[in-house]
Every structure is written in structure tokens, then in C-alpha cells.
Amino acid sequence: MEGYLGKEVASMVNVGQRVPTNRFPLCVAVQRRRSGVLASIGISPPGREPFLTEEQQEEIKQLVLTTTPVELGWDVASAWNTKLLQSDVEKHFGVCISREALRKLLHRKGLSWTRPAYTLAKGDPDRQKNFEKQIDFLKKLNGS
């Protein structure tokens, strides 16, 4: 389309009444129109194929939701992190994918990373009673 004015190209591709005057918006309009035409006839727009299929992505999501790394033989952590997940994906699917790509994949699947909450262990009632007695004794000593 070199050598044509923006208005002429717009009329050729039938963009519409509002014609962009500079080249960038016109290119965007042409690309959008092409992708719409391709989608209407059942052809996906050009681009790189994803590293993982939709089934593999769903399998990773279920893996994170239902298992821990310890259950799969990873001795280092009780919760998933991107480094462990990256190693597991490479081991099972043979695909080397970046940690950021895994984080974005899980985010698209509706998951987000959170820090684990600490849970306090249950106290021993006998030791608690003994501690209360010691505190009462110390209070009496200070009080007299």
C-alpha cells in the first residue's frame, strides 16, 4: 500500500467513514479488519502456537490445586512456587517455560499466588496451667 494516501487505502479496505490520517492507526484498522475476516471464516489469526495445549494448561492448574510438591517427590517445599512448577512442567511435558509465563498462565486460569498463613500449634494444657501458676507466684513475690 505504499504510495497511496490513507484515505485511498481506507476506501480500498472499506474501513468506514472515519478515516485515520496517519499511518499507525490505519495499520491497526487494517489488522483488526483482517483478523475479524479470518475469524469469521474459521481461520485463527497468525501468531505463535502456545507452548502448552489447553489440556496441559488445565492439568497444571489441577496439579497446583490438588497436590503439594512433597507428594510428587520434591523435598524442598510444602507449597508450589514458580521454580518448582517450572521444573515439574519440564519434567512431565518436556517444555521449558519461563517462571513469569507460568505465573501468567495460572493467573489466566483464575489462580493467584499468596503467602501461606501461619497456624499456631495447639498448646499443652498441663504446661499452660503450670505456666499460670508460675506467673501468679511471681506476681505475689513482686506484690509483697
Phi, psi and omega per residue, in radians:
M1 nan 0.280 3.092
E2 -1.159 2.496 3.073
G3 1.601 -0.147 3.123
Y4 -1.796 2.651 3.040
L5 -1.321 2.750 3.139
G6 -0.997 -0.694 3.141
K7 -1.127 -0.676 -3.135
E8 -1.170 -0.761 3.124
V9 -1.127 -0.705 3.135
A10 -1.072 -0.711 3.120
S11 -1.223 -0.543 3.116
M12 -1.167 -0.714 -3.112
V13 -1.658 0.025 3.071
N14 1.015 0.925 -3.131
V15 -1.239 -0.714 3.131
G16 2.477 -2.955 -3.071
Q17 -1.226 -0.798 -3.076
R18 -1.424 1.956 -3.053
V19 -1.855 2.161 3.077
P20 -1.173 2.512 -3.093
T21 -1.644 -0.459 3.097
N22 -1.738 2.936 -2.961
R23 -1.269 -0.654 -3.024
F24 -1.072 -0.921 3.127
P25 -1.082 -0.542 3.109
L26 -1.155 -0.761 3.098
C27 -1.053 -0.727 3.116
V28 -1.094 -0.735 3.134
A29 -1.109 -0.722 3.129
V30 -1.141 -0.754 3.131
Q31 -1.099 -0.745 3.130
R32 -1.104 -0.715 3.133
R33 -1.134 -0.755 3.124
R34 -1.076 -0.772 -3.120
S35 -1.156 -0.600 3.081
G36 -1.167 -0.698 3.115
V37 -1.152 -0.776 3.137
L38 -1.085 -0.739 -3.135
A39 -1.154 -0.604 -3.116
S40 -1.186 -0.457 3.105
I41 -1.752 0.142 3.029
G42 1.537 0.296 3.101
I43 -1.886 2.262 3.124
S44 -1.320 2.589 3.132
P45 -1.095 2.719 -3.108
P46 -1.144 2.659 3.117
G47 2.802 3.009 -3.114
R48 -1.265 2.466 3.046
E49 -1.255 2.530 3.114
P50 -1.139 2.668 3.122
F51 -1.104 -0.668 -3.070
L52 -2.049 2.508 3.075
T53 -1.263 2.925 3.125
E54 -1.063 -0.664 3.124
E55 -1.146 -0.709 3.120
Q56 -1.154 -0.682 3.110
Q57 -1.100 -0.732 3.112
E58 -1.157 -0.626 3.110
E59 -1.131 -0.676 3.091
I60 -1.138 -0.733 3.116
K61 -1.052 -0.813 3.138
Q62 -1.141 -0.611 3.097
L63 -1.051 -0.808 -3.128
V64 -1.166 -0.666 -3.085
L65 -1.313 -0.553 -2.950
T66 -1.923 -0.278 -3.100
T67 -2.236 2.903 3.025
T68 -1.998 2.788 3.118
P69 -1.046 -0.581 -3.133
V70 -1.102 -0.669 3.127
E71 -1.118 -0.454 -3.129
L72 -1.710 0.156 3.058
G73 1.682 0.063 3.053
W74 -1.487 2.072 -3.041
D75 -1.531 -0.074 -2.954
V76 -1.511 -0.517 -3.010
A77 -2.532 2.728 3.091
S78 -1.715 -0.125 3.108
A79 -2.300 2.689 -3.117
W80 -1.272 2.476 2.921
N81 -2.299 2.983 -3.027
T82 -1.157 -0.547 -3.133
K83 -1.170 -0.789 3.105
L84 -1.147 -0.743 -3.131
L85 -1.124 -0.662 3.097
Q86 -1.072 -0.776 3.125
S87 -1.136 -0.703 -3.121
D88 -1.178 -0.700 3.113
V89 -1.118 -0.725 3.125
E90 -1.149 -0.653 -3.123
K91 -1.212 -0.759 -3.048
H92 -1.516 -0.650 -3.048
F93 -1.872 -0.200 -3.122
G94 1.218 0.449 -3.105
V95 -2.062 2.226 3.086
C96 -1.640 1.930 -3.078
I97 -2.169 2.504 -3.072
S98 -1.241 2.780 -3.138
R99 -1.143 -0.658 3.125
E100 -1.158 -0.673 3.103
A101 -1.125 -0.660 3.084
L102 -1.144 -0.722 3.126
R103 -1.084 -0.757 3.127
K104 -1.169 -0.669 3.114
L105 -1.060 -0.815 3.141
L106 -1.168 -0.586 3.092
H107 -1.151 -0.720 3.083
R108 -1.107 -0.507 3.134
K109 -1.478 0.062 3.057
G110 1.618 0.223 3.132
L111 -1.876 2.690 3.059
S112 -2.450 2.685 -3.132
W113 -1.421 2.329 3.063
T114 -2.354 2.680 3.065
R115 -1.378 2.483 3.132
P116 -1.203 2.530 3.106
A117 -1.480 2.443 3.110
Y118 -1.387 2.407 3.065
T119 -2.052 2.285 -3.132
L120 -1.390 2.488 3.109
A121 -1.279 2.650 3.098
K122 -1.172 2.384 3.140
G123 -1.410 2.733 3.092
D124 -1.452 2.084 -3.087
P125 -1.069 -0.631 3.139
D126 -1.145 -0.746 3.133
R127 -1.174 -0.602 3.118
Q128 -1.150 -0.751 3.111
K129 -1.105 -0.716 3.122
N130 -1.107 -0.716 3.120
F131 -1.112 -0.733 3.127
E132 -1.093 -0.680 3.099
K133 -1.114 -0.732 3.129
Q134 -1.118 -0.701 3.125
I135 -1.124 -0.786 3.119
D136 -1.053 -0.708 3.140
F137 -1.113 -0.758 3.131
L138 -1.153 -0.627 3.097
K139 -1.119 -0.710 3.123
K140 -1.140 -0.675 3.130
L141 -1.146 -0.721 3.130
N142 -1.251 -0.566 -3.094
G143 -1.270 -0.474 -3.081
S144 -1.573 nan nan
